[in-house]
Amino acid sequence: MDFSQNRLCKLLGIQYPIIQGGMIWCSGWRLASAVSNQGGLGIIGAGSMYPEVFREHIQKCKAATNKPFGVNLPLLYADLEQLIGIIREEEIKIIITSAGNPKIWTPLFKEMGCTVLHVVASQKFARKAEEAGVDGLIAEGFEAGGHNGREEITTFNLIPAVRSVSQLPLAAAGGVYSGHSILGAMALGADGVQIGSLFALSEESSAHSNFKNLAINSAEGDTKLLLKSLHPVRLLNSTFSKAVEKAESLGASKEELEQLLGRARAKKGMFEGNLEEGELEIGQNAAYIRKIEPVKDIFATLLSDLKSAYSDLGKRC
Amino acid sequence: MDFSQNRLCKLLGIQYPIIQGGMIWCSGWRLASAVSNQGGLGIIGAGSMYPEVFREHIQKCKAATNKPFGVNLPLLYADLEQLIGIIREEEIKIIITSAGNPKIWTPLFKEMGCTVLHVVASQKFARKAEEAGVDGLIAEGFEAGGHNGREEITTFNLIPAVRSVSQLPLAAAGGVYSGHSILGAMALGADGVQIGSLFALSEESSAHSNFKNLAINSAEGDTKLLLKSLHPVRLLNSTFSKAVEKAESLGASKEELEQLLGRARAKKGMFEGNLEEGELEIGQNAAYIRKIEPVKDIFATLLSDLKSAYSDLGKRC
């Protein structure tokens, strides 16, 4: 395999077109630096960090790798301007934005000299992000863990649809966990991938081992897209998710769901390991991820499987 | 592209690894013979046919093509034994089974000298189908139109998952509508594809033009998986589907949904073109299919796009 002409690698200055998802409670400096050190793009997920915690993770990540890494910034974050101040001071040059309107913030990030990728879940929003001036797109399908698009478009449908309206460097997200899925994403039209769940369940992820163990022992059908009337989110089955499912099947109102959800459930579940009361965000492919491994081994397996997938493809067509 | 060693082509005696989905109210002899004449595998969908109508379609298909074609047989069909009698008398040699247990019927079909492919929606059922002795698998993801698996596994997740447990010839279904999606399916591990919606909306499909026109003008998010508590089915937005959605959001019971559904709604919608009261089954990719074309043109576009997709892939890795 030769990635020397790969547009995502060139845009980001990385060796392999593999971006690590910036996931709340999973992706601090340990995970981000491990991914960057293997030749992918490590990402510090700002979504679960207070500003000063965010700064600390950036500084530790700088100490742990001399390769490029970036940050994931949910544009609806309450302390957004403080985080942007830190990004500027720490001279972070790669920003992945999500959950908000890229039109408002992209010009500022470009002024700061940053490369900006925006996460989209439909062809429609891919067009809007390109109009806003982003440098690349991450198209994330229905199978992805955590927050998700309302249109429920799957990765398999989304990638060719986005590619048909934009020639920007494009990463596929949602369902990527093997070399076959990386090659599949590229064949569908993506330049590379963003991988979430597989890294959320790696050794270097800061998620609690209770959560990781539950996920690697889960079965097909054990994640569900819930809370659709608030903001769709893919959750692993748990006492809490079952309560949400039940409430929804009985026709709960938005207000009732908000009350049921309460606050800080994701921290409780994913970071503190409370599998009863916590919210557990993971992708549908958790059913096929069976081991908690170090990032180094994950990369070795992904890359050797990608080679096999490419050679298998040649036998089919 | 070279399909001379493609295992699905060899198994079925076809030129291109493209199977047409056997869809109720869409796939009679006109569509099936058109697909077979282009080098794919045409399929007569028995699901919406009385036994004597089924026989008539088989005989007309034989008159319209000298290439292989097959039939799709939902194993839960009320008149199943009568249909099997017709398959035997008409010497049909390719059967695609779905919606039922392959263990019960596969031995009989093999005794009749047939090639049997079974439709599965999970890794678990792929194993069971292989144990039942089928010759090939069709793995159909969440994005597919019509009846669908309870686990909601997407095509992008399902194909590598099935491939990792079975080496049988494998077709990917759900979301296939372009050369890029065919190559994507093959890169993920499938030997070929089954295409539904694109053929359901072709000129030769027996569906009503009202339905076809509504579908090619639909937008992202306009299909939804509904009636999950009865049997999940992907429907295009319509007056009827909105009533179902509303009832479900208010916590309707199974009995209430059964009553709301009533009888013969799919015929009313897809065959008679009643867009208010009818049920309209179509895949999520209807949002990206913009033309009603003859099967010949569809094949030409698919094959030329497949070539471009393969050459694009070489530039990425």
Interface residues (C-beta under 8 A of the other chain):
Chain A: M1 D2 F3 Q5 N6 R7 P17 S122 Q123 K124 G141 F142 E143 R150 E151 E152 I153 T154 T155 F156 N157 I159 P160 A161 R163 S164 G174 G175 S178 H180 S181 L183 G184 A185 M186 A187 L188 G189 D191 G192 A219 E220 G221 K224 L225 S229 S249 L250 G251 Q284 N285 A287 Y288 L306 A309 Y310 D312 L313 K315 R316 C317
Chain B: M1 D2 F3 Q5 N6 R7 P17 S122 Q123 K124 G141 F142 E143 R150 E151 E152 I153 T154 T155 F156 N157 I159 P160 A161 R163 S164 G174 G175 S178 H180 S181 L183 G184 A185 M186 A187 L188 G189 D191 G192 A219 E220 G221 K224 L225 S229 S249 L250 G251 Q284 N285 A287 Y288 L306 A309 Y310 D312 L313 K315 R316 C317
